[in-house]
């Protein structure tokens, strides 16, 4: 390092007097924001096999001297003498941490239910397209509907209704597996995607849901749901038709409970 401006000092935590003559990797620990791999590709001498191009508007995560991380947008330009010999690099960066956090928040909100934090309809329909592949068959789609949510809202208010929804979600998270996708697709309706799951396994999960809910109440209202599912085994089977089958089975289950 031969030069640092005051902004670089502030963000790195190093004074120029401390960093002068140190290797860049000792002062700026730059890693790829997704892979976590080091980005110090310009520490080796230039050779016939390694010619350094100009890099513009890339993103990296940087750790300061005191362990704080920030996300930066950076550009790196090689410095060459009149004879084209490499003489160093200039790194120009801009802190975009707040922008990235805002973008991540917007992305999270666009794919998650704001009340429960689980996935929403937009996300699960995209996931269904991705899972509609032979490697995930048998693929089971399970539709779940909360019983007496309207009664709870009308009798005790929407705050109690929200508590009922959250209670159901908490139980569903306890029942389903890490590979399963839980989503809320309507006020009282959920769609669960269960990759590599046969009907017998889906029935076991259904029974487990009922077992976990039987002793729970919200405002004196028993926590219960109606469940229906359908399983896709072959690529030629239509997903939308199977979703209709699962939905119809859920309504038959709801009628039987009543």
C-alpha positions in Angstrom: 0.0 0.0 0.0 1.4 3.4 -1.0 -1.6 5.6 -0.6 -4.9 5.7 1.3 -7.4 8.5 1.5 -9.3 9.4 4.7 -12.4 7.5 3.6 -10.3 4.3 3.1 -8.9 4.9 6.6 -12.3 5.2 8.1 -13.7 2.1 6.5 -10.7 -0.2 6.9 -10.0 0.9 10.5 -6.3 1.4 9.5 -4.4 4.7 9.5 -2.4 5.3 6.4 0.7 5.5 8.6 0.0 2.0 9.9 -1.0 0.5 6.5 1.8 2.0 4.4 4.0 -0.7 2.8 1.7 -3.5 4.1 0.3 -6.0 1.7 -3.3 -5.1 0.6 -4.6 -8.4 2.0 -3.5 -7.4 5.5 -5.6 -4.3 5.4 -8.6 -5.0 3.1 -9.9 -8.5 3.6 -12.0 -8.7 0.5 -14.2 -11.8 -0.1 -16.9 -12.7 -2.6 -20.2 -11.8 -0.9 -21.8 -15.2 -2.0 -19.0 -17.7 -2.0 -16.8 -16.2 0.7 -13.7 -16.8 -1.4 -10.8 -14.4 -1.3 -10.7 -11.8 -4.1 -7.0 -11.1 -3.8 -6.3 -12.3 -7.3 -3.8 -9.4 -8.0 -1.2 -10.3 -5.5 0.9 -12.4 -7.9 3.4 -10.8 -10.3 2.1 -10.2 -13.8 3.3 -12.8 -16.3 2.5 -13.9 -19.8 -0.2 -16.1 -18.4 -1.7 -13.6 -16.0 -2.6 -10.2 -17.5 -4.7 -8.0 -15.2 -7.7 -6.4 -16.8 -9.6 -3.4 -15.5 -12.4 -4.4 -13.2 -15.5 -2.2 -12.8 -18.5 -2.2 -10.6 -18.1 -5.5 -8.8 -19.4 -6.3 -5.3 -17.5 -7.7 -2.3 -17.7 -8.0 1.4 -14.8 -6.3 3.3 -13.8 -6.9 6.9 -12.3 -4.0 8.8 -9.4 -4.1 11.2 -11.9 -4.5 14.1 -13.9 -7.3 12.6 -16.8 -5.2 11.2 -18.1 -6.1 7.8 -19.5 -3.9 5.1 -20.5 -4.5 1.4 -18.7 -2.4 -1.2 -19.0 -1.8 -4.9 -15.4 -1.6 -6.2 -13.3 -1.0 -9.3 -9.7 -2.0 -9.8 -7.4 -0.4 -12.4 -3.9 -1.6 -13.1 -1.3 1.2 -13.1 1.2 0.9 -16.0 4.4 2.8 -16.8 5.0 4.2 -20.2 6.6 0.9 -21.3 3.4 -0.9 -20.2 5.1 -2.6 -17.2 2.7 -3.1 -14.3 3.5 -0.7 -11.5 0.5 -1.3 -9.1 -3.3 -1.0 -8.8 -5.8 1.6 -7.8 -8.8 0.4 -5.9 -11.9 2.7 -5.7 -14.8 1.6 -3.6 -18.2 2.8 -2.3 -20.0 1.5 0.7 -23.3 0.0 -0.5 -24.2 -1.9 2.7 -27.5 0.0 3.4 -28.5 -0.4 -0.3 -27.9 -4.2 -0.2 -29.7 -4.6 3.1 -32.7 -2.6 1.7 -32.7 -4.8 -1.5 -32.5 -7.9 0.6 -35.4 -6.7 2.8 -37.5 -5.9 -0.3 -36.7 -9.3 -1.8 -37.6 -11.0 1.5 -40.9 -9.2 1.7 -41.8 -10.1 -1.9 -41.4 -13.8 -1.2 -42.6 -14.1 2.4 -45.9 -13.7 4.2 -45.7 -10.5 6.3 -47.7 -12.0 9.3 -46.0 -15.3 9.7 -42.6 -14.9 7.9 -43.1 -18.2 6.0 -43.1 -18.2 2.2 -46.0 -16.7 0.2 -48.0 -17.7 -2.9 -45.5 -16.0 -5.2 -42.6 -17.9 -3.9 -44.3 -21.3 -3.7 -45.6 -21.2 -7.2 -42.1 -20.5 -8.5 -40.8 -23.3 -6.2 -43.5 -25.7 -7.7 -42.2 -25.0 -11.2 -38.6 -25.8 -10.0 -39.6 -29.0 -8.2 -41.7 -30.3 -11.2 -38.8 -32.5 -12.2 -38.2 -36.2 -12.2 -35.5 -35.9 -9.5 -38.1 -34.6 -7.0 -40.7 -37.3 -7.8 -42.8 -38.4 -6.1 -43.7 -34.8 -5.3 -46.6 -34.4 -2.9 -48.6 -31.2 -2.7 -50.5 -30.7 0.6 -53.3 -28.1 1.0 -54.1 -27.1 4.6 -57.0 -24.9 5.7 -57.5 -23.5 9.2 -60.9 -24.3 10.8 -63.0 -21.6 12.4 -60.7 -18.7 11.5 -63.6 -16.5 10.3 -65.5 -17.4 13.5 -62.4 -16.4 15.6 -62.1 -13.1 13.7 -65.8 -12.3 14.0 -66.1 -13.2 17.6 -62.8 -12.2 19.2 -61.3 -9.8 16.7 -58.5 -10.1 14.1 -55.8 -10.0 16.7 -57.0 -13.3 18.0 -57.4 -14.5 14.4 -53.7 -13.6 13.8 -52.7 -15.5 16.9 -54.6 -18.6 15.6 -52.7 -18.3 12.3 -49.4 -18.0 14.0 -50.1 -20.9 16.3 -50.9 -23.1 13.3 -47.7 -22.0 11.6 -45.6 -22.8 14.7 -47.0 -26.3 14.7 -46.5 -26.8 11.0 -42.9 -25.8 11.4 -42.5 -28.5 14.1 -44.1 -31.2 12.0 -42.6 -30.7 8.5 -39.0 -31.5 7.5 -36.2 -29.1 6.4 -36.7 -30.0 2.8 -40.4 -29.3 2.8 -41.6 -25.8 1.7 -44.3 -24.3 3.9 -46.3 -21.4 2.4 -49.4 -19.3 3.2 -51.3 -18.8 0.0 -54.5 -17.2 1.5 -56.0 -15.9 4.7 -56.5 -19.3 6.2 -54.9 -21.6 3.5 -51.5 -23.1 3.2 -49.7 -25.0 0.5 -46.9 -27.4 1.5 -44.6 -28.9 -1.1 -43.0 -32.2 -0.1 -40.3 -33.4 -2.5 -39.5 -37.1 -2.7 -42.5 -38.0 -0.6 -44.9 -40.9 -1.2 -48.6 -40.9 -0.1 -47.9 -43.0 3.0 -45.3 -40.5 4.2 -47.8 -37.6 3.5 -50.5 -39.5 5.5 -48.0 -39.8 8.4 -47.4 -36.1 8.4 -51.1 -35.4 8.2 -51.7 -37.6 11.2 -48.9 -35.9 13.0 -50.4 -32.5 12.4 -53.7 -33.6 13.9 -51.9 -35.1 16.9 -49.8 -32.0 17.6 -52.9 -29.7 17.4 -55.4 -31.6 19.5 -54.4 -30.0 22.8 -54.0 -26.4 21.6 -56.6 -23.6 21.8 -56.7 -19.8 21.1 -59.3 -17.8 22.9 -61.1 -21.1 23.7 -61.2 -22.1 20.1 -59.6 -25.5 19.4 -56.7 -25.2 17.0 -57.5 -27.5 14.0 -57.1 -27.7 10.3 -58.4 -29.6 7.3 -55.8 -31.4 5.1 -55.8 -32.8 1.6 -52.9 -33.9 -0.6 -52.1 -35.3 -4.0 -48.8 -36.8 -5.3 -47.2 -36.5 -8.7 -45.3 -39.6 -9.9 -44.9 -39.0 -13.6 -43.8 -36.0 -15.6 -46.9 -36.1 -17.8 -49.2 -35.6 -14.8 -50.6 -32.0 -14.6 -49.6 -30.1 -11.5 -52.6 -27.9 -11.6 -55.0 -30.8 -11.8 -53.3 -32.5 -8.8 -53.5 -29.2 -6.9 -57.3 -29.3 -7.5 -57.4 -32.9 -6.3 -55.6 -31.9 -3.1 -57.9 -28.9 -2.6 -61.0 -31.1 -3.1 -59.7 -33.6 -0.6 -59.1 -30.8 1.9 -62.7 -29.7 1.6 -64.0 -33.2 2.1 -61.8 -33.4 5.2 -63.2 -30.1 6.4 -66.8 -31.3 5.9 -66.0 -34.6 7.7 -64.6 -32.7 10.7 -67.8 -30.5 10.9 
